Amino acid sequence: DAGVIQSPRHEVTEMGQEVTLRCKPISGHNSLFWYRQTMMRGLELLIYFNNNVPIDDSGMPEDRFSAKMPNASFSTLKIQPSEPRDSAVYFCASSRSGREVDEQFFGPGTRLTVL
Amino acid sequence: AQSVTQLGSHVSVSEGALVLLRCNYSSSVPPYLFWYVQYPNQGLQLLLKYTSAATLVKGINGFEAEFKKSETSFHLTKPSAHMSDAAEYFCAVSDRSGGFKTIFGAGTRLFVKA
């Protein structure tokens, strides 16, 4: 299996622009997580889905952030409009969730720089 | 509510020395506990996990961790550090009351000196 795939790997944009990050989870995994990592705040859970349904979005910073999972093999995280404080590495992770809590498999991340 | 505390944001050891990274957790129900490692410019990857079987859990690369309920701890150890162990390590906790949500600690960066 190719693992969790994220694109793009790097994104540089200007303040006010729309940014869309993409994630393809591991086939057969039914939970998907979006995280943000910065030096100041560490690793933060933004939102997670189970069977394509958003379960907990309490970590989404504000209305400028939105996430979708239209099917089991694709998810997007959108920031509109972007701001310099959104600069971070964004990770997508997936897992099999059932009776047991399984490990999460992380993608390589998208490094976002907002100028 | 679940929480996890990692003691020490940075730990430095000499090559060949014992590695000890500390983690304490809080959970209202029996927890699932994990240690993940992150190498530079990569995502996190699982080192080991505790799911209420044996209290001493062995992971990859010679790491192990011991679940101590009385101390609410899950410290990570390795008898002999190698230069390739230099990375950031995250302790994480999850339980059924939190759904599938996993709470990660702040991370401990391990430095290995030659």
Boltz contact constraints between the chains, C-beta under 6 A:
constraints:
  - contact:
      token1: [A, 31]
      token2: [B, 100]
      max_distance: 6.0
  - contact:
      token1: [A, 42]
      token2: [B, 106]
      max_distance: 6.0
  - contact:
      token1: [A, 43]
      token2: [B, 104]
      max_distance: 6.0
  - contact:
      token1: [A, 50]
      token2: [B, 100]
      max_distance: 6.0
  - contact:
      token1: [A, 55]
      token2: [B, 99]
      max_distance: 6.0
  - contact:
      token1: [A, 91]
      token2: [B, 43]
      max_distance: 6.0
  - contact:
      token1: [A, 97]
      token2: [B, 100]
      max_distance: 6.0
  - contact:
      token1: [A, 101]
      token2: [B, 32]
      max_distance: 6.0
  - contact:
      token1: [A, 101]
      token2: [B, 94]
      max_distance: 6.0
  - contact:
      token1: [A, 103]
      token2: [B, 46]
      max_distance: 6.0
  - contact:
      token1: [A, 103]
      token2: [B, 49]
      max_distance: 6.0
  - contact:
      token1: [A, 106]
      token2: [B, 43]
      max_distance: 6.0
  - contact:
      token1: [A, 106]
      token2: [B, 44]
      max_distance: 6.0
  - contact:
      token1: [A, 107]
      token2: [B, 43]
      max_distance: 6.0
  - contact:
      token1: [A, 108]
      token2: [B, 43]
      max_distance: 6.0
  - contact:
      token1: [A, 109]
      token2: [B, 43]
      max_distance: 6.0
